[in-house]
Amino acid sequence: MTQNTTENRSGGRGGRAVLAAATATTGLVAGIWFAYAISVMPALARSDDRTYIEVMQNVDDVIQNPLFFLVFLGALVLTAIAGRQQWRSPLRPWVLAALVLYSAAFLSTVMMSVPLNEELVAAGDPARIADPAAVRDAYEDPWVAWNIVRGVLNTAALGCLCWASTLMRQTSPYLVSAAGSSASR
């Protein structure tokens, strides 16, 4: 006798745990980008050029820590695992959309924000930079723009995972069957 339940289709309790962990880590990362957008960057915009550069260099140094990388990479890995677990469930479109959105946010960080941070660090000691205004001008607007992009993408991914979690609690066996049953008749 083949069971056709939501829990079997969605990876069982492990599927719930992975989806919950993917949602939590994605939310934490979205919160980081949100905090930058609404508080850190507007506050730094009030600073002089040398202070701005020094603080952003310090932030870049401090954020590169095991806990940040665990959450930042963990959100991607956990969402991918959740996508695999939900492959044959009605949650699949939402989890895969979250994976695509988070991947885009991840890539924007790696391909845009990180190189900007590296250029800022390479500028050297803010007290010794000949033209700190030029260094800041080359960094600030692009970094803020890309932070907003990744923040919106990350928040959209979080929304998809939250919706998938809601659907997981509401999904009926009928909907699971409609998603494609492997049970023989």
PAVOVO-497862 format. One line per 2 residues: number of its first residue (from 0); their letters; for each residue x, y, z of C-alpha. Coordinates in pm, whole numbers. Layout:
NUM	A	X,Y,Z; ...
***
This chain:
0	MT	0,0,0; 149,333,-106
2	QN	88,634,118; 17,956,-66
4	TT	42,1226,197; 172,1578,205
6	EN	439,1475,452; 569,1201,219
8	RS	566,1432,-82; 735,1722,96
10	GG	1021,1529,250; 844,1446,577
12	RG	949,1611,898; 1299,1654,759
14	GR	1148,1847,469; 972,2077,712
16	AV	1292,2131,910; 1500,2207,601
18	LA	1236,2445,465; 1219,2618,805
20	AA	1600,2647,821; 1614,2779,463
22	TA	1348,3035,551; 1526,3142,870
24	TT	1869,3181,711; 1727,3362,409
26	GL	1546,3596,647; 1865,3665,840
28	VA	2053,3756,523; 1765,3973,399
30	GI	1776,4147,735; 2144,4226,696
32	WF	2089,4393,358; 1781,4572,495
34	AY	1980,4708,791; 2244,4843,557
36	AI	1981,5006,335; 1780,5178,608
38	SV	2040,5264,869; 2408,5194,805
40	MP	2443,5355,464; 2223,5661,535
42	AL	2421,5720,856; 2752,5686,676
44	AR	2631,5924,405; 2653,6195,673
46	SD	3022,6119,736; 3327,6280,583
48	DR	3509,6083,312; 3789,5943,528
50	TY	3548,5830,801; 3320,5671,541
52	IE	3608,5477,387; 3747,5369,724
54	VM	3411,5244,852; 3330,5054,533
56	QN	3676,4895,536; 3618,4793,898
58	VD	3269,4657,823; 3410,4455,533
60	DV	3677,4311,762; 3440,4230,1048
62	IQ	3161,4075,841; 3396,3812,701
64	NP	3347,3572,989; 3235,3210,1024
66	LF	2884,3293,1144; 2814,3527,853
68	FL	2944,3273,600; 2746,2994,766
70	VF	2424,3192,727; 2506,3343,385
72	LG	2611,3011,228; 2370,2809,441
74	AL	2069,2993,300; 2175,2896,-52
76	VL	2250,2532,33; 1940,2484,249
78	TA	1714,2638,-16; 1867,2406,-278
80	IA	1810,2105,-52; 1453,2220,15
82	GR	1401,2251,-361; 1517,1894,-407
84	QQ	1294,1772,-126; 993,1956,-270
86	WR	1059,1843,-627; 739,1639,-650
88	SP	520,1855,-430; 299,2156,-500
90	LR	554,2365,-307; 814,2316,-579
92	PW	745,2637,-778; 775,2852,-466
94	VL	1090,2689,-336; 1255,2694,-679
96	AA	1158,3060,-725; 1321,3129,-389
98	LV	1633,2944,-502; 1654,3146,-824
100	LY	1599,3474,-639; 1847,3393,-363
102	SA	2101,3276,-622; 2066,3610,-803
104	AF	2118,3795,-473; 2415,3572,-393
106	LS	2570,3636,-735; 2513,4011,-710
108	TV	2702,4003,-381; 2989,3794,-514
110	MM	3017,3966,-853; 2938,4328,-762
112	SV	2954,4407,-389; 3263,4202,-305
114	PL	3476,4350,-587; 3372,4700,-476
116	NE	3474,4611,-119; 3807,4475,-243
118	EL	3874,4798,-436; 3796,5002,-126
120	VA	4034,4795,86; 4302,4820,-185
122	AG	4278,5200,-164; 4468,5165,163
124	DP	4471,5357,487; 4208,5634,464
126	AR	4448,5878,635; 4696,5830,349
128	IA	4460,5833,49; 4544,6135,-167
130	DP	4188,6186,-294; 3939,6020,-56
132	AA	3645,6191,-228; 3729,6013,-556
134	VR	3763,5678,-378; 3428,5728,-206
136	DA	3259,5846,-527; 3373,5532,-709
138	YE	3238,5312,-430; 2936,5458,-254
140	DP	2662,5489,-519; 2733,5154,-691
142	WV	2758,4972,-357; 2433,5122,-228
144	AW	2254,5039,-555; 2375,4678,-555
146	NI	2284,4641,-189; 1928,4744,-274
148	VR	1921,4495,-562; 2036,4207,-345
150	GV	1807,4318,-64; 1500,4315,-288
152	LN	1597,3978,-440; 1665,3830,-98
154	TA	1339,3962,45; 1147,3820,-252
156	AL	1318,3483,-190; 1212,3505,173
158	GC	854,3576,66; 854,3267,-157
160	LC	986,3047,123; 732,3187,369
162	WA	455,3116,121; 586,2762,65
164	ST	587,2711,443; 228,2834,462
166	LM	124,2603,179; 301,2311,344
168	RQ	71,2347,643; -237,2382,420
170	TS	-168,2132,142; -422,1856,107
172	PY	-352,1504,-19; -564,1592,-325
174	LV	-325,1873,-421; -27,1649,-363
176	SA	-181,1391,-592; -251,1660,-853
178	AG	119,1754,-841; 204,1412,-976
180	SS	163,1089,-789; 394,796,-833
182	AS	135,567,-678; 5,300,-913
184	R	-367,258,-962
***
